[in-house]
Amino acid sequence: MYNNLKDGPESVMITPKPGNDTITIKDGKPLGPYNCSAHCNPPCTLQWKYKHPSGDFVNDTSYDISSLPLPMLNADRTRMTLIRCVAINRVGSANKDIKLKILYFEDPRVYINEKLQYSSTINEGTPLNVTCLLGGNPTPEVILRKLTANKIIGEGHFNYTWIKDAKCSDTSNYSCEGKSSEFESRIQSFHINVTCRFMSSLQVSIV
């Protein structure tokens, strides 16, 4: 019971209450349902917002009174880092946040000599630089594999880079594989063809 007619918003509440005011959710999955309410005198209006990775807050609803459910909203790591309920009256304002831990797992990308490509022909003896790269939360494991004899070339987190001078024996199909504790593995295959010196000399002689 409020006796003071000029009490600002108090006890902004989000129900159900997330543990540690944080939710873990996969990218693209729906948030909620959550409801926001507040004790206020005079009465408050309520509004849901979300915080953009840039730091700006974006209004997701117009103001409403008493109790306000979170509208249909999907987790999007490119758009939001937390959601906030704001209670405001003519005396002041208060808010309550839910922090978002958004899980995601990107498709593997392959850079051959610094170009994003999945097939490349290079000459024997020239530099060969292959990077297997993918992003994710939690941190994914990356495996670069030569499919001939199923040979693992190297492993890393987020990325692995293989640098060498190209040899004829490097001609093969390869795979860039990403593994995550929260998602199924993802694989991107690619091909490297190395033009051997003796073949180039032979072609010149024939011509």
Backbone as a printed PyTorch tensor [residue, N CA C, xyz], in Angstrom:
tensor([[[  0.8580,  -1.1870,   0.0000],
         [  0.0000,   0.0000,   0.0000],
         [  0.8930,   1.2340,   0.0000]],

        [[  0.6190,   2.1760,  -0.8950],
         [  1.4100,   3.3860,  -1.0120],
         [  0.6410,   4.5610,  -0.4170]],

        [[  1.2800,   5.2860,   0.5090],
         [  0.7040,   6.4990,   1.0640],
         [  1.2200,   7.7410,   0.3490]],

        [[  2.4360,   7.6540,  -0.1400],
         [  3.0420,   8.7670,  -0.8530],
         [  2.5400,   8.7590,  -2.2880]],

        [[  1.8870,   9.8290,  -2.6890],
         [  1.3280,   9.8940,  -4.0380],
         [  2.3750,  10.2180,  -5.0830]],

        [[  3.6440,  10.3320,  -4.6650],
         [  4.6970,  10.6450,  -5.6190],
         [  5.8150,   9.6080,  -5.5480]],

        [[  5.4230,   8.3570,  -5.4460],
         [  6.4020,   7.2790,  -5.4790],
         [  6.7450,   6.9490,  -6.9200]],

        [[  8.0370,   6.8440,  -7.2230],
         [  8.4500,   6.4000,  -8.5500],
         [  8.2470,   4.9100,  -8.7010]],

        [[  8.5060,   4.3790,  -9.8720],
         [  8.3580,   2.9350, -10.0950],
         [  9.2580,   2.1390,  -9.1650]],

        [[  8.7260,   1.0500,  -8.6270],
         [  9.4970,   0.1520,  -7.7820],
         [  9.2490,  -1.2900,  -8.2160]],

        [[ 10.2340,  -2.1250,  -7.9310],
         [ 10.0730,  -3.5710,  -8.1140],
         [  9.5690,  -3.9320,  -9.5090]],

        [[ 10.3110,  -3.5080, -10.5240],
         [  9.9940,  -3.9680, -11.8790],
         [ 10.2640,  -5.4630, -11.9230]],

        [[  9.2800,  -6.2160, -12.3660],
         [  9.3800,  -7.6790, -12.3060],
         [  9.1570,  -8.2880, -13.6850]],

        [[  9.9820,  -9.2790, -14.0030],
         [  9.8060, -10.0730, -15.2210],
         [  9.5160, -11.4990, -14.7890]],

        [[  8.4360, -12.0510, -15.2920],
         [  8.0650, -13.4230, -14.9530],
         [  7.8460, -14.2340, -16.2310]],

        [[  8.2600, -15.5160, -16.2280],
         [  9.0390, -16.1650, -15.1690],
         [ 10.4360, -15.5690, -15.0640]],

        [[ 11.0150, -15.5870, -13.8840],
         [ 12.3080, -14.9590, -13.6460],
         [ 13.4360, -15.8730, -14.1250]],

        [[ 14.2650, -15.3990, -15.0690],
         [ 15.3980, -16.2140, -15.5220],
         [ 16.4580, -16.3170, -14.4260]],

        [[ 17.1310, -17.4590, -14.3380],
         [ 18.2050, -17.6040, -13.3730],
         [ 19.3380, -16.6460, -13.6820]],

        [[ 19.8050, -15.9320, -12.6560],
         [ 20.8660, -14.9280, -12.8060],
         [ 20.5030, -13.8570, -13.8320]],

        [[ 19.2010, -13.6830, -14.0640],
         [ 18.7200, -12.6900, -15.0310],
         [ 19.3340, -12.8850, -16.4160]],

        [[ 19.6390, -14.1240, -16.7550],
         [ 20.2610, -14.4410, -18.0450],
         [ 19.5850, -15.6600, -18.6400]],

        [[ 19.3720, -15.6450, -19.9520],
         [ 18.8700, -16.8330, -20.6270],
         [ 19.8550, -17.2370, -21.7190]],

        [[ 20.0280, -18.5420, -21.8700],
         [ 20.8520, -19.1080, -22.9350],
         [ 19.9130, -19.6490, -24.0010]],

        [[ 20.1020, -19.2030, -25.2370],
         [ 19.1560, -19.5430, -26.2940],
         [ 19.8870, -19.6130, -27.6270]],

        [[ 19.4260, -20.4770, -28.5070],
         [ 20.0380, -20.5840, -29.8300],
         [ 19.5350, -19.4720, -30.7460]],

        [[ 20.4140, -19.0020, -31.5900],
         [ 20.0840, -17.9340, -32.5320],
         [ 18.8720, -18.3410, -33.3710]],

        [[ 17.8960, -17.4440, -33.4540],
         [ 16.7060, -17.6990, -34.2540],
         [ 15.5530, -18.3140, -33.4960]],

        [[ 15.7970, -18.7670, -32.2600],
         [ 14.7230, -19.3760, -31.4700],
         [ 13.8870, -18.2880, -30.7790]],

        [[ 12.5830, -18.5690, -30.5460],
         [ 11.7200, -17.5460, -29.9300],
         [ 12.0600, -17.2950, -28.4680]],

        [[ 11.9960, -16.0290, -28.0860],
         [ 12.1860, -15.6270, -26.6940],
         [ 10.8450, -15.6740, -25.9580]],

        [[ 10.9010, -16.0610, -24.7190],
         [  9.6870, -16.0120, -23.9140],
         [  8.9140, -17.3200, -23.8880]],

        [[  7.6770, -17.2440, -23.3680],
         [  6.9600, -16.0020, -23.0140],
         [  7.4490, -15.3940, -21.7010]],

        [[  7.5140, -14.0540, -21.6920],
         [  7.8450, -13.2980, -20.4910],
         [  6.8250, -12.1730, -20.3200]],

        [[  6.5760, -11.8370, -19.0730],
         [  5.6400, -10.7580, -18.7680],
         [  6.3040,  -9.7700, -17.8220]],

        [[  6.0470,  -8.4810, -18.0360],
         [  6.6240,  -7.4430, -17.2040],
         [  5.5280,  -6.7170, -16.4340]],

        [[  5.8200,  -6.4220, -15.1610],
         [  4.8930,  -5.6440, -14.3350],
         [  5.7240,  -4.8060, -13.3600]],

        [[  5.0600,  -3.8380, -12.7100],
         [  5.7790,  -2.9650, -11.7830],
         [  4.8170,  -2.3770, -10.7520]],

        [[  5.3400,  -2.1110,  -9.5430],
         [  4.5870,  -1.4060,  -8.5190],
         [  4.8620,   0.0850,  -8.6840]],

        [[  3.8350,   0.8620,  -8.9110],
         [  4.0070,   2.3000,  -9.1470],
         [  2.8350,   3.0870,  -8.5540]],

        [[  3.1410,   4.2940,  -8.1160],
         [  2.1060,   5.2180,  -7.6710],
         [  2.6350,   6.6380,  -7.8770]],

        [[  2.0960,   7.3790,  -8.8320],
         [  0.9480,   7.0680,  -9.6950],
         [  1.2670,   5.9310, -10.6610]],

        [[  0.2280,   5.3960, -11.3400],
         [  0.4140,   4.2380, -12.2090],
         [  1.4960,   4.4630, -13.2640]],

        [[  2.1340,   3.3560, -13.6420],
         [  3.2010,   3.3910, -14.6490],
         [  2.6840,   2.9500, -16.0130]],

        [[  3.4350,   3.3330, -17.0160],
         [  3.3250,   2.6900, -18.3210],
         [  4.5830,   1.8540, -18.5090]],

        [[  4.4560,   0.7760, -19.2760],
         [  5.5420,  -0.1810, -19.4630],
         [  5.9160,  -0.2720, -20.9420]],

        [[  7.1720,  -0.6050, -21.1750],
         [  7.6400,  -0.7650, -22.5470],
         [  8.7860,  -1.7720, -22.5860]],

        [[  8.7600,  -2.6410, -23.6070],
         [  9.8680,  -3.5640, -23.8600],
         [ 10.8240,  -2.9370, -24.8690]],

        [[ 12.1290,  -3.0880, -24.5990],
         [ 13.1690,  -2.6550, -25.5220],
         [ 14.1830,  -3.7890, -25.6590]],

        [[ 15.0060,  -3.7200, -26.6840],
         [ 16.1700,  -4.5970, -26.7320],
         [ 17.4020,  -3.7780, -27.0800]],

        [[ 18.5620,  -4.2440, -26.5970],
         [ 19.8100,  -3.5230, -26.7920],
         [ 20.5460,  -4.0720, -28.0000]],

        [[ 20.8430,  -3.2130, -28.9520],
         [ 21.5850,  -3.5770, -30.1560],
         [ 23.0660,  -3.7300, -29.7980]],

        [[ 23.8250,  -4.5960, -30.5180],
         [ 25.2690,  -4.7230, -30.2410],
         [ 26.0220,  -3.3970, -30.3070]],

        [[ 25.4790,  -2.4020, -31.0040],
         [ 26.1130,  -1.0840, -31.0750],
         [ 26.0020,  -0.3340, -29.7520]],

        [[ 25.1100,  -0.7900, -28.8690],
         [ 24.8880,  -0.1290, -27.5950],
         [ 23.5850,   0.6460, -27.5380]],

        [[ 22.9510,   0.8630, -28.6900],
         [ 21.6840,   1.5970, -28.7270],
         [ 20.5200,   0.7010, -28.3080]],

        [[ 19.5060,   1.3180, -27.6780],
         [ 18.2940,   0.5870, -27.3390],
         [ 17.2300,   0.8360, -28.3930]],

        [[ 16.5540,  -0.2400, -28.7820],
         [ 15.5080,  -0.1770, -29.8070],
         [ 14.1770,  -0.5100, -29.1630]],

        [[ 13.1800,   0.3430, -29.3630],
         [ 11.8470,   0.0900, -28.8140],
         [ 11.1880,  -1.0630, -29.5640]],

        [[ 10.7120,  -2.0370, -28.8010],
         [ 10.0440,  -3.1710, -29.4420],
         [  8.5360,  -3.1200, -29.2780]],

        [[  8.0560,  -2.3320, -28.3100],
         [  6.6120,  -2.1610, -28.1290],
         [  6.3370,  -0.6920, -27.8400]],

        [[  5.0840,  -0.3020, -28.0070],
         [  4.6580,   1.0030, -27.5200],
         [  4.3880,   0.8630, -26.0240]],

        [[  4.1850,   1.9730, -25.3460],
         [  3.9150,   1.9190, -23.9140],
         [  2.5250,   1.3630, -23.6520]],

        [[  2.4060,   0.6070, -22.5710],
         [  1.1300,   0.0630, -22.1480],
         [  1.1030,   0.0910, -20.6260]],

        [[ -0.0240,  -0.2040, -20.0520],
         [ -0.1820,  -0.0660, -18.6090],
         [ -0.1900,  -1.4130, -17.9000]],

        [[  0.0900,  -1.3530, -16.6160],
         [ -0.1090,  -2.4390, -15.6690],
         [  0.7900,  -3.6470, -15.9150]],

        [[  0.5070,  -4.4190, -16.9510],
         [  1.2440,  -5.6470, -17.2180],
         [  1.4190,  -5.7890, -18.7240]],

        [[  2.6330,  -6.1440, -19.1510],
         [  2.9240,  -6.1480, -20.5790],
         [  3.7080,  -7.3950, -20.9790]],

        [[  3.1010,  -8.2810, -21.7890],
         [  3.8340,  -9.4630, -22.2520],
         [  4.8490,  -9.0960, -23.3220]],

        [[  5.9570,  -9.8300, -23.3490],
         [  6.9380,  -9.6490, -24.4120],
         [  6.3260, -10.1340, -25.7170]],

        [[  6.3460,  -9.3210, -26.7760],
         [  5.7740,  -9.7570, -28.0470],
         [  6.5990, -10.8750, -28.6650]],

        [[  6.0490, -11.5110, -29.6870],
         [  6.7600, -12.5700, -30.3850],
         [  8.0770, -12.0140, -30.9340]],

        [[  9.1780, -12.5740, -30.4560],
         [ 10.4940, -12.0460, -30.8050],
         [ 11.4790, -13.2010, -30.8080]],

        [[ 12.2470, -13.3190, -31.8850],
         [ 13.2510, -14.3720, -31.9860],
         [ 14.6290, -13.8280, -31.6200]],

        [[ 15.4220, -14.6530, -30.9490],
         [ 16.7950, -14.2660, -30.6220],
         [ 17.5660, -14.0100, -31.9090]],

        [[ 18.3070, -12.9240, -31.9420],
         [ 19.0680, -12.5480, -33.1280],
         [ 20.3670, -11.8960, -32.6540]],

        [[ 21.4800, -12.6130, -32.7670],
         [ 22.7480, -12.1150, -32.2450],
         [ 23.2360, -10.8630, -32.9620]],

        [[ 22.7270, -10.6230, -34.1800],
         [ 23.1430,  -9.4260, -34.9120],
         [ 22.3550,  -8.2010, -34.4880]],

        [[ 21.2790,  -8.3980, -33.6980],
         [ 20.4020,  -7.2800, -33.3460],
         [ 20.3110,  -7.0080, -31.8560]],

        [[ 20.6170,  -7.9900, -31.0050],
         [ 20.3130,  -7.7960, -29.5870],
         [ 21.3190,  -8.4950, -28.6840]],

        [[ 21.5940,  -7.8590, -27.5450],
         [ 22.4290,  -8.4570, -26.5080],
         [ 21.6670,  -8.6330, -25.2020]],

        [[ 20.5750,  -7.8870, -25.0300],
         [ 19.6970,  -8.0710, -23.8800],
         [ 18.3320,  -7.4790, -24.2090]],

        [[ 17.3310,  -7.8590, -23.4140],
         [ 16.0070,  -7.2510, -23.5270],
         [ 15.6880,  -6.5740, -22.2060]],

        [[ 14.9420,  -5.4900, -22.2630],
         [ 14.7040,  -4.6620, -21.0970],
         [ 13.2380,  -4.2590, -21.0210]],

        [[ 12.6860,  -4.2920, -19.8080],
         [ 11.3640,  -3.7340, -19.5630],
         [ 11.5390,  -2.4310, -18.7960]],

        [[ 10.9320,  -1.3660, -19.2900],
         [ 11.0310,  -0.0370, -18.6880],
         [  9.6760,   0.3540, -18.1150]],

        [[  9.6780,   0.7710, -16.8620],
         [  8.4690,   1.3000, -16.2170],
         [  8.6860,   2.7950, -15.9780]],

        [[  7.6800,   3.6060, -16.3340],
         [  7.8450,   5.0470, -16.2140],
         [  6.5300,   5.6960, -15.7700]],

        [[  6.6330,   6.6650, -14.8720],
         [  5.4960,   7.5290, -14.5350],
         [  6.0100,   8.9600, -14.4140]],

        [[  5.1680,   9.8750, -13.9670],
         [  5.5790,  11.2820, -13.9620],
         [  6.6260,  11.5820, -12.8920]],

        [[  6.8620,  10.6110, -12.0020],
         [  7.8550,  10.8040, -10.9500],
         [  9.2430,  10.3430, -11.3910]],

        [[  9.3020,   9.2390, -12.1310],
         [ 10.5940,   8.6950, -12.5380],
         [ 10.4430,   7.4350, -13.3600]],

        [[ 11.5240,   6.6690, -13.4440],
         [ 11.5080,   5.4400, -14.2490],
         [ 12.4100,   4.4000, -13.6030]],

        [[ 12.1880,   3.1440, -13.9700],
         [ 13.0080,   2.0300, -13.5110],
         [ 12.9550,   0.9650, -14.5960]],

        [[ 13.9050,   0.0300, -14.5420],
         [ 13.9120,  -1.0100, -15.5730],
         [ 14.4390,  -2.3220, -15.0190]],

        [[ 14.2000,  -3.3640, -15.7930],
         [ 14.6820,  -4.7030, -15.4590],
         [ 15.1670,  -5.3540, -16.7500]],

        [[ 16.3710,  -5.9690, -16.6790],
         [ 16.9900,  -6.5410, -17.8810],
         [ 17.0200,  -8.0620, -17.8290]],

        [[ 16.9950,  -8.6530, -19.0120],
         [ 17.3370, -10.0620, -19.1990],
         [ 18.5110, -10.0980, -20.1610]],

        [[ 19.6540, -10.5730, -19.6910],
         [ 20.8180, -10.7000, -20.5560],
         [ 20.6540, -11.9340, -21.4480]],

        [[ 21.1610, -11.8230, -22.6670],
         [ 21.0170, -12.9140, -23.6290],
         [ 22.3790, -13.5380, -23.9380]],

        [[ 22.4690, -14.8360, -23.7420],
         [ 23.6240, -15.6030, -24.2000],
         [ 23.1490, -16.3910, -25.4170]],

        [[ 23.4600, -15.8680, -26.5930],
         [ 22.9210, -16.4460, -27.8270],
         [ 23.9500, -17.3960, -28.4400]],

        [[ 23.5450, -18.6340, -28.6130],
         [ 24.4090, -19.6600, -29.1980],
         [ 24.2320, -19.6720, -30.7100]],

        [[ 25.3370, -19.8380, -31.4400],
         [ 25.2600, -19.9030, -32.9040],
         [ 26.4310, -20.7110, -33.4410]],

        [[ 26.3200, -21.1020, -34.6890],
         [ 27.3540, -21.9300, -35.3200],
         [ 27.3200, -21.6450, -36.8140]],

        [[ 28.3790, -21.0380, -37.3300],
         [ 28.4220, -20.6630, -38.7350],
         [ 28.8880, -21.8170, -39.6110]],

        [[ 28.5800, -21.7260, -40.9020],
         [ 29.1100, -22.6850, -41.8660],
         [ 30.6020, -22.4470, -42.0590]],

        [[ 31.3840, -23.5240, -42.2420],
         [ 32.8240, -23.3500, -42.4690],
         [ 33.1020, -22.5860, -43.7610]],

        [[ 34.1570, -21.7720, -43.7200],
         [ 34.6200, -21.0550, -44.9020],
         [ 36.0680, -21.4360, -45.1720]],

        [[ 36.4220, -21.5170, -46.4420],
         [ 37.7730, -21.9090, -46.8360],
         [ 38.3950, -20.7950, -47.6650]],

        [[ 39.5600, -20.3410, -47.2250],
         [ 40.3260, -19.3420, -47.9690],
         [ 41.5870, -20.0080, -48.4970]],

        [[ 41.7350, -20.0020, -49.8300],
         [ 42.9320, -20.5450, -50.4630],
         [ 43.7200, -19.3760, -51.0290]],

        [[ 44.9300, -19.1880, -50.5000],
         [ 45.7530, -18.0280, -50.8580],
         [ 44.9490, -16.7320, -50.7490]],

        [[ 44.2570, -16.6180, -49.5750],
         [ 43.5340, -15.4180, -49.1540],
         [ 42.2720, -15.1230, -49.9660]],

        [[ 41.8180, -16.0750, -50.7650],
         [ 40.5720, -15.9070, -51.5090],
         [ 39.5550, -16.9380, -51.0330]],

        [[ 38.3250, -16.4940, -50.8170],
         [ 37.2620, -17.4220, -50.4350],
         [ 36.8910, -18.2430, -51.6570]],

        [[ 37.2550, -19.5260, -51.6520],
         [ 37.0000, -20.3890, -52.8050],
         [ 37.0600, -21.8470, -52.3580]],

        [[ 36.4520, -22.7060, -53.1680],
         [ 36.3760, -24.1210, -52.8080],
         [ 36.9890, -25.0080, -53.8840]],

        [[ 37.7360, -24.3900, -54.7910],
         [ 38.5100, -25.1150, -55.7960],
         [ 39.5870, -24.1790, -56.3090]],

        [[ 40.8120, -24.6940, -56.4140],
         [ 41.9040, -23.8330, -56.8640],
         [ 42.9770, -24.6660, -57.5400]],

        [[ 43.5690, -24.1160, -58.6060],
         [ 44.6940, -24.7240, -59.2940],
         [ 45.9010, -23.8090, -59.1510]],

        [[ 47.0000, -24.3560, -58.6440],
         [ 48.2200, -23.5810, -58.4540],
         [ 49.4030, -24.3740, -58.9850]],

        [[ 50.5160, -23.6910, -59.1800],
         [ 51.7150, -24.3430, -59.7030],
         [ 52.5620, -24.9270, -58.5830]],

        [[ 53.2160, -26.0320, -58.8970],
         [ 54.1220, -26.6590, -57.9330],
         [ 55.2250, -25.6710, -57.5460]],

        [[ 55.5450, -25.6310, -56.2600],
         [ 56.6040, -24.7610, -55.7730],
         [ 56.1430, -23.3770, -55.3580]],

        [[ 54.9140, -23.0070, -55.6910],
         [ 54.3850, -21.6990, -55.2860],
         [ 53.7480, -21.8180, -53.9050]],

        [[ 53.5980, -20.6830, -53.1930],
         [ 53.0210, -20.7400, -51.8350],
         [ 51.5840, -21.2680, -51.8410]],

        [[ 51.2930, -22.0910, -50.8690],
         [ 49.9350, -22.5920, -50.6510],
         [ 49.5400, -22.2340, -49.2300]],

        [[ 48.5060, -21.4250, -49.1160],
         [ 48.0280, -20.9620, -47.8190],
         [ 46.5330, -21.2740, -47.7310]],

        [[ 46.1820, -22.2140, -46.8840],
         [ 44.7890, -22.6330, -46.7360],
         [ 44.3280, -22.3300, -45.3110]],

        [[ 43.2300, -21.5830, -45.1950],
         [ 42.6600, -21.2850, -43.8820],
         [ 41.2440, -21.8280, -43.8040]],

        [[ 41.0040, -22.6170, -42.7800],
         [ 39.6750, -23.1470, -42.4750],
         [ 39.1370, -22.3040, -41.3230]],

        [[ 37.9700, -21.6720, -41.5380],
         [ 37.4960, -20.6610, -40.5970],
         [ 35.9920, -20.8030, -40.3700]],

        [[ 35.5730, -20.6530, -39.1230],
         [ 34.1500, -20.5360, -38.8200],
         [ 33.9910, -19.9000, -37.4540]],

        [[ 32.8500, -19.2460, -37.2580],
         [ 32.5700, -18.6100, -35.9840],
         [ 31.4890, -19.3560, -35.2290]],

        [[ 31.4490, -19.1340, -33.9380],
         [ 30.4100, -19.7850, -33.1530],
         [ 30.5140, -19.4600, -31.6770]],

        [[ 29.4350, -19.6960, -30.9820],
         [ 29.3670, -19.5870, -29.5310],
         [ 28.5450, -20.7700, -29.0300]],

        [[ 29.1420, -21.7120, -28.3030],
         [ 30.5030, -21.7070, -27.7630],
         [ 31.5670, -21.8760, -28.8560]],

        [[ 32.8320, -21.6480, -28.4650],
         [ 33.9420, -21.6940, -29.4100],
         [ 33.9870, -23.0410, -30.1190]],

        [[ 33.9060, -23.0460, -31.4610],
         [ 33.9400, -24.3130, -32.1790],
         [ 35.3610, -24.8270, -32.3890]],

        [[ 35.4570, -26.1200, -32.5770],
         [ 36.7220, -26.7540, -32.9430],
         [ 36.7620, -26.8870, -34.4600]],

        [[ 37.9230, -26.6160, -35.0480],
         [ 38.0910, -26.6550, -36.4980],
         [ 39.0890, -27.7580, -36.8400]],

        [[ 38.7360, -28.5640, -37.8510],
         [ 39.6210, -29.6410, -38.3010],
         [ 39.8070, -29.5230, -39.8070]],

        [[ 41.0590, -29.4260, -40.2410],
         [ 41.3930, -29.4430, -41.6660],
         [ 41.8950, -30.8390, -42.0030]],

        [[ 41.2330, -31.4570, -42.9780],
         [ 41.5120, -32.8670, -43.2660],
         [ 41.7630, -33.0840, -44.7550]],

        [[ 42.7780, -33.8860, -45.0650],
         [ 43.0050, -34.3480, -46.4320],
         [ 42.2450, -35.6510, -46.5910]],

        [[ 41.2810, -35.6560, -47.5110],
         [ 40.3690, -36.7970, -47.5840],
         [ 41.0600, -38.0540, -48.0930]],

        [[ 42.1170, -37.8920, -48.8890],
         [ 42.9120, -39.0510, -49.2800],
         [ 43.5500, -39.6430, -48.0340]],

        [[ 43.2500, -40.8690, -47.7370],
         [ 43.7430, -41.5720, -46.5410],
         [ 43.1920, -40.9730, -45.2520]],

        [[ 42.2050, -40.0860, -45.3730],
         [ 41.5550, -39.5080, -44.1950],
         [ 42.5800, -38.9520, -43.2040]],

        [[ 43.4900, -38.1180, -43.6980],
         [ 44.5930, -37.5970, -42.9060],
         [ 44.2520, -36.2190, -42.3420]],

        [[ 44.3540, -36.0690, -41.0240],
         [ 44.1490, -34.7650, -40.3930],
         [ 45.4100, -33.9280, -40.5500]],

        [[ 45.2620, -32.7550, -41.1600],
         [ 46.3910, -31.8560, -41.3510],
         [ 46.6210, -31.0130, -40.1080]],

        [[ 45.5390, -30.5360, -39.5070],
         [ 45.6860, -29.7220, -38.3040],
         [ 44.3390, -29.3840, -37.6850]],

        [[ 44.3730, -28.9250, -36.4300],
         [ 43.1690, -28.5670, -35.6930],
         [ 43.3780, -27.2500, -34.9590]],

        [[ 42.2890, -26.5540, -34.6910],
         [ 42.3730, -25.2990, -33.9550],
         [ 41.0120, -24.8860, -33.4480]],

        [[ 40.9380, -23.6920, -32.8730],
         [ 39.6750, -23.1200, -32.4110],
         [ 39.3750, -21.8760, -33.2330]],

        [[ 38.1930, -21.8300, -33.8020],
         [ 37.7460, -20.7860, -34.7240],
         [ 38.4040, -20.9200, -36.1010]],

        [[ 39.7280, -21.2050, -36.1260],
         [ 40.3800, -21.3160, -37.4280],
         [ 41.6420, -22.1580, -37.3290]],

        [[ 42.0390, -22.6520, -38.5010],
         [ 43.3430, -23.3120, -38.6230],
         [ 43.9110, -22.9320, -39.9820]],

        [[ 45.2130, -22.5630, -40.0120],
         [ 45.8620, -22.1620, -41.2530],
         [ 47.0260, -23.0980, -41.5680]],

        [[ 47.0480, -23.5620, -42.8030],
         [ 48.0700, -24.4910, -43.3080],
         [ 48.8930, -23.7310, -44.3390]],

        [[ 50.2050, -23.5710, -44.0940],
         [ 51.0780, -22.8210, -44.9860],
         [ 52.2500, -23.7000, -45.4250]],

        [[ 52.4900, -23.7610, -46.7260],
         [ 53.5790, -24.5680, -47.2640],
         [ 53.8310, -24.1880, -48.7140]],

        [[ 54.8840, -24.7360, -49.2990],
         [ 55.0840, -24.6540, -50.7450],
         [ 54.3700, -25.8360, -51.3830]],

        [[ 53.6020, -25.5600, -52.4240],
         [ 52.7710, -26.6050, -53.0340],
         [ 53.6150, -27.7030, -53.6630]],

        [[ 53.1780, -28.9410, -53.4640],
         [ 53.7860, -30.1150, -54.0890],
         [ 52.7370, -30.8530, -54.9110]],

        [[ 53.1970, -31.6430, -55.8560],
         [ 52.2590, -32.4260, -56.6710],
         [ 51.3760, -33.3020, -55.7890]],

        [[ 51.9490, -33.8150, -54.7090],
         [ 51.2090, -34.7190, -53.8170],
         [ 50.1060, -34.0040, -53.0450]],

        [[ 50.0810, -32.6640, -53.1020],
         [ 49.0180, -31.9170, -52.4280],
         [ 47.7230, -31.9040, -53.2280]],

        [[ 47.7660, -32.3580, -54.4730],
         [ 46.5370, -32.4550, -55.2620],
         [ 45.5960, -33.4560, -54.5950]],

        [[ 44.4300, -32.9850, -54.1900],
         [ 43.5070, -33.8630, -53.4610],
         [ 42.2200, -33.1210, -53.1510]],

        [[ 41.2460, -33.8830, -52.6520],
         [ 40.0550, -33.2970, -52.0430],
         [ 40.3040, -33.1470, -50.5440]],

        [[ 39.7910, -32.0480, -49.9780],
         [ 39.9950, -31.7430, -48.5700],
         [ 38.6400, -31.4180, -47.9320]],

        [[ 38.6470, -31.3540, -46.6050],
         [ 37.4340, -30.9100, -45.9060],
         [ 37.8130, -29.9780, -44.7660]],

        [[ 36.9490, -29.0080, -44.5500],
         [ 37.0320, -28.1040, -43.4060],
         [ 35.8310, -28.4440, -42.5270]],

        [[ 36.1020, -28.9730, -41.3510],
         [ 35.0250, -29.4550, -40.4720],
         [ 34.9710, -28.6360, -39.1960]],

        [[ 33.7660, -28.2610, -38.8070],
         [ 33.5620, -27.5580, -37.5480],
         [ 32.7730, -28.4160, -36.5800]],

        [[ 33.2100, -28.4400, -35.3250],
         [ 32.5220, -29.1950, -34.2840],
         [ 32.1520, -28.2610, -33.1390]],

        [[ 30.9370, -28.4640, -32.5920],
         [ 30.4470, -27.6400, -31.4940],
         [ 29.7400, -28.5210, -30.4840]],

        [[ 29.8420, -28.1390, -29.2200],
         [ 29.1750, -28.9160, -28.1760],
         [ 27.6620, -28.7340, -28.1940]],

        [[ 27.1620, -27.7000, -28.9040],
         [ 25.7330, -27.3960, -28.9010],
         [ 25.0460, -27.6630, -30.2390]],

        [[ 25.8300, -27.9390, -31.2900],
         [ 25.2640, -28.1000, -32.6220],
         [ 25.8760, -29.3230, -33.3130]],

        [[ 25.2120, -29.7680, -34.3810],
         [ 25.7620, -30.8510, -35.1810],
         [ 26.9570, -30.3480, -35.9850]],

        [[ 27.8760, -31.2450, -36.2780],
         [ 29.0640, -30.8910, -37.0450],
         [ 28.6830, -30.3710, -38.4360]],

        [[ 29.5200, -29.4850, -38.9570],
         [ 29.3250, -28.9510, -40.2970],
         [ 30.6180, -29.1260, -41.0840]],

        [[ 30.4720, -29.5150, -42.3580],
         [ 31.6370, -29.8160, -43.1920],
         [ 31.5390, -29.0840, -44.5130]],

        [[ 32.6570, -28.4960, -44.9340],
         [ 32.7790, -27.8910, -46.2540],
         [ 33.9420, -28.5650, -46.9770]],

        [[ 33.6450, -29.2310, -48.0950],
         [ 34.7050, -29.8720, -48.8670],
         [ 35.2530, -28.9080, -49.9150]],

        [[ 36.5060, -29.1320, -50.3320],
         [ 37.1190, -28.3080, -51.3660],
         [ 38.2230, -29.1070, -52.0620]],

        [[ 38.6980, -28.5810, -53.1790],
         [ 39.6740, -29.3070, -53.9950],
         [ 40.8570, -28.4010, -54.3200]],

        [[ 42.0320, -28.9710, -54.2390],
         [ 43.2630, -28.2850, -54.6500],
         [ 43.9260, -29.1120, -55.7420]],

        [[ 44.2520, -28.4650, -56.8500],
         [ 44.9560, -29.1110, -57.9540],
         [ 46.3010, -28.4110, -58.1350]],

        [[ 47.3770, -29.1840, -58.0420],
         [ 48.7190, -28.6320, -58.1950],
         [ 49.2680, -29.0630, -59.5570]],

        [[ 49.5840, -28.0750, -60.3930],
         [ 50.1790, -28.3510, -61.7030],
         [ 51.6600, -28.6310, -61.5100]],

        [[ 52.0780, -29.8560, -61.8570],
         [ 53.4570, -30.2770, -61.6120],
         [ 54.4070, -29.6980, -62.6580]],

        [[ 55.6480, -29.4610, -62.2650],
         [ 56.6310, -28.8490, -63.1580],
         [ 56.9200, -29.7060, -64.3710]],

        [[ 57.0730, -31.0070, -64.1460],
         [ 57.4350, -31.8560, -65.2770],
         [ 56.2960, -31.9260, -66.2850]],

        [[ 55.0720, -31.8060, -65.8140],
         [ 53.9430, -31.7950, -66.7380],
         [ 53.9610, -30.5240, -67.5690]],

        [[ 54.2800, -29.3730, -66.9360],
         [ 54.3320, -28.1080, -67.6560],
         [ 55.4490, -28.1330, -68.7010]],

        [[ 56.5980, -28.7270, -68.3440],
         [ 57.7260, -28.8130, -69.2960],
         [ 57.3710, -29.6950, -70.4620]],

        [[ 56.6630, -30.8030, -70.1620],
         [ 56.2600, -31.7170, -71.2020],
         [ 55.3000, -31.0570, -72.1600]],

        [[ 54.3560, -30.2870, -71.6220],
         [ 53.3950, -29.5870, -72.4770],
         [ 54.0790, -28.5830, -73.3970]],

        [[ 55.1360, -27.8810, -72.8720],
         [ 55.8760, -26.9390, -73.7010],
         [ 56.6130, -27.6360, -74.8210]],

        [[ 57.2270, -28.8130, -74.5130],
         [ 57.9750, -29.5590, -75.5060],
         [ 57.0790, -30.0490, -76.6340]],

        [[ 55.8690, -30.4750, -76.2580],
         [ 54.9290, -30.9930, -77.2650],
         [ 54.5210, -29.8840, -78.1930]],

        [[ 54.2730, -28.6720, -77.6260],
         [ 53.8820, -27.5340, -78.4370],
         [ 54.9980, -27.1360, -79.3820]]])
